[in-house]
């Protein structure tokens, strides 16, 4: 991409608008955020459009309030408590509530950030090895079929027999998170995180942050990945910063 490129073409502006309105799908969102991280000028353009959009919303709210105040000033004795005045007051109060919520939240919530960033680990190849690994790989087949409950049932005895196996602990954490049990996922992933030499270490941090996010422990989630060098962890941290 040309570093001297300007960002005033219609296609780019429409893409930025879709991002600010929360209309990008997960793949497009990831690509958009990566583009912002790679190109400071593009990120600056996004921030400029964000500020402009916020200004437009605030101006619209101000104009509505000005109209509302004029209705009060013009012959207040006749206006007060008339059906028309009450209807106007109710409309303005609704507008204030909706606009304030939109400005403060702008489409972001813990559940939305989780949904946009959580995809289960694709898993390991399921070529059956020695007989002692049979239960693990049998569970991996279930995991890949999204039969997470069955995978967990097969892996939990393996964990009980060998709690130091970082591979089993890690996949138990991800499987529980995919199965909707964030608390149990956090338990396993926190244990897996102590294995700093694990080949899954960056992934462990990623899924642990998501698990904490699911439990609404947002500040703890940020701390888990704030020093990570992995690109996806940096992108997740940026998304968490919007909460």
Secondary structure, DSSP 8 states (H G I E B T S, - for coil): --TT----SHHHHHHHHHHHTT---HHHHHHHHHHHHH-HHHHHHHHHHHHHHHHHHHHHHHHHHHHHHHHHHTTHHHHTT-HHHHHHHHHHHHHHHHHHHHHHHTT--HHHHHHHH------------SGGGHHHHHHHHHHHTT-HHHHHHHHHHHHHH-TT-HHHHHHHHHHHHHTT-HHHHHHHHHHHHT-TT-TTHHHHHHHHHHHHHHTT-HHHHHHHHTT---HHHHHHHHHHTT-
